[in-house]
Amino acid sequence: MKLVTYSKQGKEQLAFLVNNNLYDTNLVNPRLPGTMMELLNSWEQTIDTMRRSEDDIKSGKWSNPGLAFDGADIMAPVPHPTSCRDGYAFRQHVAAARRNRKVDMIPEFDQYPIFYFTNHNAIQGPGAIPCMPDHFQRLDFELEASVVLCKKGRNIKAEDADKYIAGYMIMNDMSARTLQMEEMLLNLGPAKGKDFSTVIGPMLVTPDELEQYRIPAKPNHAGNNYNLKMTCRVNGIEVSQGNMGDMDWTFAEIIERCAYGVDVLPGDVIGSGTVGTGCFLELNGTGKLNDANYKEQWLQPGDVVEMEIDGLGLLTNTIVAEETDFSLLKLKKK
C-alpha cells in the first residue's frame, strides 16, 4: 500500500494513494481509521481490512472518484510521530566526511549502529521550510530513507525487527552546519543545528510494495535491504545520487539498538542517516580536497529541493527565509 496524509478542511486525513488519486480510508470503509496514528496504533487488527479495501479501489468495486494527489495539500505521512531518531548507516558517507576532515575512519562505525534523537515536533512534509538567519549559515540537506514503527516492542532482536516496520518514507534531515559544529565542540548535540525541520514524505510505502527491490543485507549483517536509487536535486540540478542498498547497518539492526532496555512505540520514526554524497557538507569537503579553489554550495532562500527514491516517490520543498534578524550566533559571548 501507498498511504498519504493530507489536509482536509484543516484536519489531517489518511488516504490510499492509487493511480495518483487519494481515497479517504474511512470513506472507503467506515471501520478503518481516518488518521495515520490511529492506523499505527491498531495496525495488527486493521491491516488486513486495509488491504482488502485497497483491493476494492483497484478492482473498481469502490466507484467514488478520488482526489487528485497533485491537487491536495499533502502533509507528512506521519504528522505527529511519537519520537524521531536518526541513524548513521552509510559507511561511504562517514568515511568521506572523515577523510575530508583529514581524520582516520573511526573503527567503531563497523562495531555497532548509532542514532540520535531529533525534534519530533518539527516533522513536516512537502512544502515550505521556514528558516531563521542562523540556519542560513551553511544550510544543508541530508538525503535519507526512513521507517515508521507499527508495534510496541522492547529488547527486539534484529532478526525480528522488520516485523515492526509499517513502511518506508523519504527523509530530509535539514541541517544548519554552523550551529551544529559550534555546539558539538562541547561534545553534546546535534541540537539547534537540527531541530528546526525534519522532512518526511510524501507517502508511506508498506514493505510488500518493495519486495521486488529486496536484496541481501551486507555480510555479517541482518535484516531487509532494498536496491532503491536515491537522488537529490536543487533547483533542478542533480547534486546527489546513492542507493538505499548501500546501507551498512540495516533498519532492523538500528531498531535492535533503539529498543534495547526501552520501549519503542507505534509512530516512532527512524531515519537511515545520510547516503554517500547525500549532503553539501560532504560534497563541499570532497570538492575542496580535490581543488583548493572549489566554490562551496549551501542552500539559499528560494531554493527548491527535490528528493526521489525508487518506489517511495518525490519529496519537494522550498527554502523560505523568516522575516527577522534574530540571531543566536550574535548573542555569543566574547
N, C-alpha and C positions, 0 to 999 in steps of 0.2 A: 504494500500500500504506500501511497504518497499522501501525506496529511499536511494540511496547511491551516494556520490560524490567521483569520483576517478580522478587521474591524467592521462590525455590522451594527449600525445605529449607535455607535460609540461603545459597543461592548465586544469582547472577544468571542469569536465563533470558530469552532472546529469544523473543518470540511475535508471531504475526499477530493483529491485532485485527479480527474480522469479526463483525458483528451483536452487538456488545457482549460477545463471548466471546473468550478468549485461546486460541490454539493454538500449542503449542511448535513452533518452526521445525524442530528436529531430530527431532521425533516425526513430523511430517507427512512429512518427507523426511530420512532419516538422513544424506544427503550435505550437508545445509545446516548452517551454523554455528549454535551454540547461544547465542552472546553477540553483542552489538552490535559490539564491537570486532573480533571475528573476521569478522563480515559486512563491516564498513567496510574492513578490510584485504584482502578478497577480492571487493570489490564487482563489478568488471567481469567476473570469472569466475563469479559466483554469481547476479547479479541476474535473469537470465532464468529460472533454476531457481526462484528465489524467487517470481517472478510466476506461473509455472505451478503451483507448489504452492498459492499463494493462490487461484488459479482452481479447483483441486481442492476446496478448502474451500467456496468459494462455490457450486460446482455440485453439491455433495453427494457427490463421489467419496470425500472423507475423512469417514467417518461417525462417528468417535470424538467424544464430546461435549467441548466446550471448557470452560475455567474461566471463570466469570463475572468480567468485568472489575471489577465493583463489589466483589467479594469477595476480590480479590487484593491482595497487598502490593506496590503499584506503586512502582518506583524511577524515577530519572531515565532517560530513553530511552538516553542515553549516560552511564553511571555514572562512567566514568573517561576523560574527554577527554584527548587529548594536549596540548592547550592551550585556553585560553578568552580570546578577545578580545571587546571590546565597542565598537561603533561610535558614531557621533554623526550619525545620518542624517536626523533630522526637523528641518527648519528652524523649524517652528512652535514646537517646544519650546525650541530655542536662543534664538530671538528673544524669546519670552515671558519666559524666565528672565533674559535680559539687560535687557529693559525693566523688569522688576520690581526689578532692582538699579540702575536708572537709569543704565545704560551703553548706548552705541550697539551695534547689531548689528555683529558682527565680520565684515568683508568676506571674510576668509579662509575662512569656512564655505563659501562658494559656489565656492571655487577648488579644494579637494581634500578628500577624506574623511579622517577621522582615527579612531583607535581607541586603546584602552589594553588592557594585559594585566591580567586579574584572576586570582584563585586557582582554578586548575582542580581542585585537591584539595578545594575547598569546594563543588563541584557537588552538588546534591541534587534530588530530585523532590518529589512531593506529600507532605504530612505536616507534622510539627512543625519549626519553625525555632527552635532554641535561641539565645537572645540574652543577652549579658552586660550588666551595668549601664550601661556607657558607650554601648552600642548604643541604649539607650532614651532617650538624649539626642538627640531628634529622629530617631526611627527611621522609615524611609521605604521604600515600594515603588517599583519602576520598571517600568512596563508596556512590554514589548518583544516582538519576534519574534526568532527566531534560526535559524541553519542549522548543519549539521554537514557537513564535507567527507568525500569518499569516494575521493579520488585524491591522490597526491603530485604537487606541481607547484612551479614556480619561475618568476618573471617571467611570470605569467599575464596576458594581456590581458583587459580587461573583456568584450569580445565573445565570449570563450571561457569565461569563468569560471563560468557557470551549469552547465556540464557537470561541475563539480567538487562540486556540491551533492547530497548524498544525500537530504536532506529538511529540513523546517521544523518548528519547535517554538515553543511559548510560552516566554518568558523573563521572570523577575522578578529584576532586578538590585537586590538588597537594599542599602540604604544607611543608614549611621549618620552623619547630617549634621554633628553637632558634631565628631566625629573627622575627617571628611572635610575640613571647612572649615578646621580648625586646621592640619592637615598641609599643605594646599595653599597656606597663607600662605607656605610655604617653597618654592613653585614645584616641588613634587615630589609625585607621587601621581596619583590616589587610591590608598590602600593600606589602612590599618586601617579606614577608613570603608567598605570594600567587601569585604574578603577573608574575611568570616565566613560568607557564604552567597550563592550564586547558584543560583536555582531554574530548572530546565528541565523541560518535560513538558506533559501526561502521556504524550504519544506523539510519535513521529517520523512525519511525513506526507510521502511522496515527491511530487516536483513534478507528476507526472501526475494526482494526485488533485486538484490545484488549478488544472488547466488552464482550467476553466470560469470562474475568477475572474481570469484573467490580463488585464492592461491594459498599455498602453504606459508605458514609463518617461517621466519628465518631460522636457521639451525640453532638448536638449543633454546628455542622459544615456543610458547604455547598460545593457542587462540586463533581466531579467524583473522585473515588478512585479505585485502582486496586490491586487484590491479586496476586502480582508478586514476586516470590522468588528472592532475591538478594544475590550474593556471591562474594567474592574476594579471589583469590589465589595468593600467592607469591612463585615463583619457584615451582609451582605445589602443594603447601601445602595450604589447605583452612585455612584462618585466620579470615574470617568474613562471617557471614550469617545473613540476615534480610529479611524484606518484605516491599515492597512499600505500602502495605495496612496498615502499621503501622504509616503512616504519620498522625500526629495530625492536622496540618494545610494542607489543600489541595492546589494544584496548583491554583485552582480558587480563593481561599482566598488570596494567595500570590499575584496573579495578581491584585486583587482588591486594595491591598495596593500599589503595584507598580504604578498603573495607577491613583492614587489619585492626582488630580491637575497637571498632567503631561501626555504628550502623550507617549504611548507605541507603538512600530512600528513593522512591519513585519521584521523578522530577529532578534528580541530580544530573547536571550536565558536566561532561568531562571532555576536554579538548586534547588533541594529539600532540600539541606543540608544533613548532614551525617546520614545514618541509624544507629540504635543502633548496637554497636560493629564494626562500619564501619571505624575505623582508629586505627593506632598503639597508638596514644595518649590516647585514651580511653582504649584500651586493656592493655597497659602497666600500666596505672593507676590502673585498676582493679586488675591486677596481683600483683602489689606491695602492694595494700591494703590487699590482702589475704595472701601474702608471702613476707616478707621483703627481701628475697634472690632472688626474681623473676628477671630474666635477661631480660632487655628491648630489644626490637627489633625495628630497624629502617631500611628503605630502603638503599641499598648499590649499588655501581656501578655493573652493570651486572644483577641485579635482574629483573625478568620478572613478571610483574603484570597483572593478568587476572581478569577482572570483567565481571560478567554474570548476566543478569536479564531476567527472563522468558519473552519470546516474543520480547525482544529488542536485542538479540544477545550476542556476546562475544567480549569484547574490550581488546586488548592485547598491552602492552607497555613494552619497555626495558629501564632501567635506565642507562644513559651514563654520564660519568664524562668529563666535559670540560677540555682541556689540558691547565690549567692556575693555578697560585697560588694567583690570585687577590681575596682579601677578604675585604668586608666591616667591618666585625667584628674586623679585625686587625686595622682598621682606627679609631676605637672608642677612643675618647679622655679620658685620665685619669682624 
